[in-house]
Structure formats: C-alpha cells, structure tokens
Amino acid sequence: MQRLCDKVGRGVERWARPMVEAVHEAVVGVGEGRGLLLHGPCGAGKTALVDALISSAPESLGLTGRIVNAVDLFKSGVGDSESALRAVFLQASQAAPCLLVLDNVELLAPSAQQMASSSVSGRRISNELAGLLDSVGSLHTAGTVFVIGITSQGAGSIDSKVRRPGRLSWTVEIPAPNVSERLAMLQGILQPRGRRGEEAAAIPSLLELTTVSEKTPGFVAADLKRLVQEAGLCALRRCAAEKPSLLFPDLLAALGTVGPTAA
C-alpha cells in the first residue's frame, strides 16, 4: 500500500485500500469476486491509480496488467466487436495472473435506461461482457484474471447485470478531493524545481495555498494543474522578468478562468 501511495500521491489511502485488497485476494485465490467498478469524475486519477497498482504490486504476485479503452473494441462488422472483446479476455487469461482494465466501460454495458435507445449490437456486447465476467469469476483459483471497469459516470450508468455478484462485484468511488487533499496536490504541483546550480523559484506560503484549496471545491488533480498553469501565465503578464515567481494573487486571478470538473 505504501508503494502505491508514493506513486499516486497523498490522500490515496481512503479509496485505494479496498481496491488493493480486492485485487490481492482475487489473485492469490482467496477472494470470491473477480471484478471491480471504479468510478469518479474526469481527471480524478482513476487510470493513474490502476497504473500505479500494477507497477507497485509485490513481485511475488507476478501480476501483469493491460489497459484497454472500450472505444477501441467497437468494429463495423456484425459480431466483430464481440470477437474483439473475447480476444481481450483470452489474451488476459494467457498472461495470468493479469489485471485487465476496461476504460470507459459504460460504452460496453450501458444502463437499462440507456440501453433502451441502444442498437441490437450494443445489447449483444453487454451480454458478451457479462458472460466473459462469468467465465472469469468461475475460476476460484490463484493465477486468474481480475477485471477493473473504469467510468467517469456514476455506478448507475453501468448495466446492473454486469455489476451482479461474481462479475464487477465491488464498487469503489474516487470522489473529488477534499480540502486537505487539494492542498497536498497543490504542494506537489508547485514543488520547487530548479535547474542544477540554480535556485528554485519561490512558491506561495502554506497559508496561501490553504486558502486556494478552500476556494476550489470540486476541483480534481487535472483542474489544479490547469489552475497553476494559468497562474503561471498571470505571473508572466504581471512581470516582465525572465523568471517571475508565481504568487498568491496569480492563483486568485487564475480562479476566474478555471472551473471545477466535479461541480
């Protein structure tokens, strides 16, 4: 867990721990489920988390990982999309123990409400995914496949049959960061960095960054990065010096142009 936290950043423990435990139990053959749904706003760090989970897994597990975007599985020919999905699961089983990540999984298994306006092929793909999850979940032994579905929409955007026990059994939400987490992210983004032999640029004080973090509800990591970038432009416009320092007023000015993803 500590290795994972070091890779993703502070504040990860509250939503990463259940995910790490679920994957570990499944891979070593003691967990009953073989799938998990990970959801949260765009830019909250969902894909970064699974990347870090794969790379920080203990070597004793021998875990491999594959991230597939659902968009890439849609083909024009009849039945080709289902074949592409089956091929992904086959490749994952051949690389077992494997963590198979399906990004934008809501495209493969939309909710019943969305399914009402979906094509026949959309229903076939959803049924195919459910069947493949069953085949993975029926193997209660070590060295199998664990599936993580990622969506930027709520858990309700996913077909309920795909979220049944034995399929995507667990649900983990990565919410928009709270005040203390936003402060930690800002500190990480603004971490003083200078070229070798040069003095690092000054950054706003802890009190000033705390004020900014309190003024940014709904901001995710990507929003805070954009905020700092815009503040940097404000600093350049304010000062004609070659290397202007980013100050507290620059961050406040940038708040007028950058909004939150999770409003």
Steps between C-alpha positions, in 0.01 A plus 500: 500500500781741586663449158167575333447814708848622414425466128155660497539757776372585845133447579474181296451262794130563561391369160796289388508253790178307415612475139845369591354244740246376243764451231746331736240254633384411148851444364606273786172308471323585827256764376160405360474779244696563184398854414471855626338820375706816550313826446553870559520832315733555204850592610463347847785256436319171431730383222807624687390292798475173307834575326659543842323190632652288224851642533503489881364146539730267697732304271385180670159539333648510152215731399481625142267777389320611189291815452250494212283794393149380418490737204767290326286184521216626282520366145280550196435135411219299658639310798848652464470706819408193703793312343735783593376490860546122517853538365585748778385256769685213332823698492453592866449134598814402310695764695350403838516608772381810320328823595275584203379861499206602280496879472168667409325176589161677485528475120513121521219463755272805515219514755153371417379854440778567251459153353143585399637727230798278420543284192465122496879474477529703821287246685707215359823659621356550849387137513840389372677693775273349766576151369874563494490629857318180599772289339766693692306484827447126477873437541548514878869426485816704514656624179184624330372832367367796697295755306469870586242704315560876500235763436484876548125468548325364808464133579139526383620557144605133482263214415389345829560147374869579455519618863350184648699290751770301325539760224596858591422414861665796673443869440765755592440872456779753462322820597622850438781571750423673827674814629801325652548286189480803274763669716729197467447499122580870471816452703602214271430697183686805630789301646802731454707383207805675362767410253825371639692789651195727501287601791148355487219749444307605809141380544206636701499435874317214669234740626447639150479152344252398771284796403511395135409142589199628694390705198511204258220255593438250222848543355677175410874456436469596133312819592768600751772447240312726259458754780875511565572525127262795466651660810840466337372694200364764736846526656658547157254773410556669837878494488730552203786327681650190339399277790205648692386335821147366518327688780175463694324777297582308180315194630202713602492662155512158336193389699298735282581298188523137621196313629445164673434173320289362785270796542 
